Amino acid sequence: LKYLMNILNFLISIFVWIISKKKWIRKFKKKYKESLLIDRNNIIESSIEQIEGKSYKKWFSHYLINFVNEIGIDSGGLTKDWFSSVLNEIFNPKTKLFIEIEKTRNYQPNIFSFEKKDHLKYFKFAGKFLARCIVEGLCTGFHLTRPFIKQILQKKS
């Protein structure tokens, strides 16, 4: 549990830093575009593969999404579909990253996430992805529990 808390604290610091740079990121996005080829059948793995290890320039770029074996021009709709699909998969109970508290659509990290191979890589991606959703101004429909939010904000009470 202490190990998981250390990882979460690291992810929290990344999350807070990204949120603090929101205006800068929006200006930056207008300059740079990044094409991502996403496999809908393995959407999280495919997204991580496309983004992981990329420079901040590429992470904060405007994304042009294309799905494998699908024809489409991304003028906003495919990107919104991608954001929505990734969020649904991140909070899907089968991924074991987050657990829902009493069917309230409030989520907290799953203490059994270690059962998933490379779970820390998925948490790191989830933190960056959620921060990116906030920067984009997207309503996620998923809520984090108050204790978890307080931990993110580093508040005691």
Salt bridges, closest charged atoms under 4 A:
GLU70 OE2 - ARG40 NE 2.68
ASP81 OD2 - ARG40 NH1 2.81
GLU115 OE1 - LYS96 NZ 3.01
ASP118 OD2 - LYS121 NZ 3.99
GLU136 OE2 - LYS29 NZ 2.77
GLU136 OE2 - ARG132 NE 2.91
